[in-house]
């Protein structure tokens, strides 16, 4: 059997937490940035389909790819 739907949310929270060096408990609720149920429906927890979803969360761009592959990068704020 595949991974549970919560695995995607955990992967996002851990990746953002590590990138920002902020405890998970101090991050805003993920549901304020994306419909977590829809994310689970769209992005498969395995590699059966090639899907990537991008959204902004806690000041970073989050990329969630099939198989619960998560990457983040800073959001450019446009100020110099």
Phi and psi in degrees as GROMACS dihedral restraints (atoms count N, CA, C in turn):
[ dihedral_restraints ]
;  ai    aj    ak    al  type     phi  dphi    fc
    3     4     5     6     1   -78.4    20    10
    4     5     6     7     1  -173.6    20    10
    6     7     8     9     1   -74.8    20    10
    7     8     9    10     1   156.7    20    10
    9    10    11    12     1   -74.5    20    10
   10    11    12    13     1   156.5    20    10
   12    13    14    15     1   -57.9    20    10
   13    14    15    16     1   -32.3    20    10
   15    16    17    18     1   -65.7    20    10
   16    17    18    19     1   -19.6    20    10
   18    19    20    21     1   -59.8    20    10
   19    20    21    22     1   -36.1    20    10
   21    22    23    24     1   -64.9    20    10
   22    23    24    25     1   -45.4    20    10
   24    25    26    27     1   -63.9    20    10
   25    26    27    28     1   -40.4    20    10
   27    28    29    30     1   -64.9    20    10
   28    29    30    31     1   -43.2    20    10
   30    31    32    33     1   -61.5    20    10
   31    32    33    34     1   -41.3    20    10
   33    34    35    36     1   -64.2    20    10
   34    35    36    37     1   -50.2    20    10
   36    37    38    39     1   -60.2    20    10
   37    38    39    40     1   -44.4    20    10
   39    40    41    42     1   -66.7    20    10
   40    41    42    43     1   -40.9    20    10
   42    43    44    45     1   -66.1    20    10
   43    44    45    46     1   -44.5    20    10
   45    46    47    48     1   -67.0    20    10
   46    47    48    49     1   -42.3    20    10
   48    49    50    51     1   -57.4    20    10
   49    50    51    52     1   -46.6    20    10
   51    52    53    54     1   -65.5    20    10
   52    53    54    55     1   -42.9    20    10
   54    55    56    57     1   -64.3    20    10
   55    56    57    58     1   -38.4    20    10
   57    58    59    60     1   -91.8    20    10
   58    59    60    61     1    -4.6    20    10
   60    61    62    63     1    52.3    20    10
   61    62    63    64     1    47.0    20    10
   63    64    65    66     1  -128.2    20    10
   64    65    66    67     1   134.0    20    10
   66    67    68    69     1   -58.6    20    10
   67    68    69    70     1   143.0    20    10
   69    70    71    72     1   -52.6    20    10
   70    71    72    73     1   -39.1    20    10
   72    73    74    75     1   -62.0    20    10
   73    74    75    76     1   -22.3    20    10
   75    76    77    78     1   -92.3    20    10
   76    77    78    79     1    -4.9    20    10
   78    79    80    81     1   -79.4    20    10
   79    80    81    82     1   151.2    20    10
   81    82    83    84     1   -67.4    20    10
   82    83    84    85     1   159.9    20    10
   84    85    86    87     1   -58.7    20    10
   85    86    87    88     1   133.2    20    10
   87    88    89    90     1   -59.9    20    10
   88    89    90    91     1   -32.2    20    10
   90    91    92    93     1   -65.3    20    10
   91    92    93    94     1   -13.9    20    10
   93    94    95    96     1   -77.8    20    10
   94    95    96    97     1   -14.5    20    10
   96    97    98    99     1  -109.8    20    10
   97    98    99   100     1   -26.2    20    10
   99   100   101   102     1  -154.8    20    10
  100   101   102   103     1   150.9    20    10
  102   103   104   105     1   -74.5    20    10
  103   104   105   106     1   104.1    20    10
  105   106   107   108     1   -65.8    20    10
  106   107   108   109     1   -32.3    20    10
  108   109   110   111     1   -66.0    20    10
  109   110   111   112     1   -42.1    20    10
  111   112   113   114     1   -65.2    20    10
  112   113   114   115     1   -40.0    20    10
  114   115   116   117     1   -59.1    20    10
  115   116   117   118     1   -44.1    20    10
  117   118   119   120     1   -63.1    20    10
  118   119   120   121     1   -34.2    20    10
  120   121   122   123     1   -72.4    20    10
  121   122   123   124     1   -36.9    20    10
  123   124   125   126     1   -83.4    20    10
  124   125   126   127     1   -42.4    20    10
  126   127   128   129     1   -98.7    20    10
  127   128   129   130     1   113.0    20    10
  129   130   131   132     1   -70.3    20    10
  130   131   132   133     1   147.2    20    10
  132   133   134   135     1   -78.6    20    10
  133   134   135   136     1    -3.8    20    10
  135   136   137   138     1  -120.0    20    10
  136   137   138   139     1  -172.9    20    10
  138   139   140   141     1   -95.9    20    10
  139   140   141   142     1    22.6    20    10
  141   142   143   144     1   -64.0    20    10
  142   143   144   145     1   -29.1    20    10
  144   145   146   147     1  -134.8    20    10
  145   146   147   148     1   148.3    20    10
  147   148   149   150     1   -93.9    20    10
  148   149   150   151     1    96.5    20    10
  150   151   152   153     1  -129.6    20    10
  151   152   153   154     1   136.8    20    10
  153   154   155   156     1  -131.4    20    10
  154   155   156   157     1   132.5    20    10
  156   157   158   159     1  -117.4    20    10
  157   158   159   160     1   135.2    20    10
  159   160   161   162     1  -120.9    20    10
  160   161   162   163     1   135.7    20    10
  162   163   164   165     1  -154.7    20    10
  163   164   165   166     1   165.3    20    10
  165   166   167   168     1   -99.5    20    10
  166   167   168   169     1   134.0    20    10
  168   169   170   171     1  -149.1    20    10
  169   170   171   172     1   128.0    20    10
  171   172   173   174     1    53.4    20    10
  172   173   174   175     1    35.7    20    10
  174   175   176   177     1    83.0    20    10
  175   176   177   178     1    10.6    20    10
  177   178   179   180     1  -129.6    20    10
  178   179   180   181     1   155.6    20    10
  180   181   182   183     1   -83.9    20    10
  181   182   183   184     1   129.6    20    10
  183   184   185   186     1  -111.7    20    10
  184   185   186   187     1   132.5    20    10
  186   187   188   189     1  -117.4    20    10
  187   188   189   190     1   117.8    20    10
  189   190   191   192     1  -112.5    20    10
  190   191   192   193     1   120.7    20    10
  192   193   194   195     1  -114.3    20    10
  193   194   195   196     1   156.8    20    10
  195   196   197   198     1   -44.2    20    10
  196   197   198   199     1   141.7    20    10
  198   199   200   201     1    84.9    20    10
  199   200   201   202     1    16.9    20    10
  201   202   203   204     1    59.6    20    10
  202   203   204   205     1    34.5    20    10
  204   205   206   207     1   -84.9    20    10
  205   206   207   208     1   122.5    20    10
  207   208   209   210     1  -124.0    20    10
  208   209   210   211     1   134.2    20    10
  210   211   212   213     1  -134.0    20    10
  211   212   213   214     1   152.6    20    10
  213   214   215   216     1  -133.6    20    10
  214   215   216   217     1   156.6    20    10
  216   217   218   219     1  -150.9    20    10
  217   218   219   220     1   153.4    20    10
  219   220   221   222     1   -60.5    20    10
  220   221   222   223     1   147.9    20    10
  222   223   224   225     1   -86.7    20    10
  223   224   225   226     1   128.9    20    10
  225   226   227   228     1   -71.5    20    10
  226   227   228   229     1   125.2    20    10
  228   229   230   231     1   -92.5    20    10
  229   230   231   232     1    -8.2    20    10
  231   232   233   234     1    82.7    20    10
  232   233   234   235     1    -3.5    20    10
  234   235   236   237     1   -97.5    20    10
  235   236   237   238     1   143.0    20    10
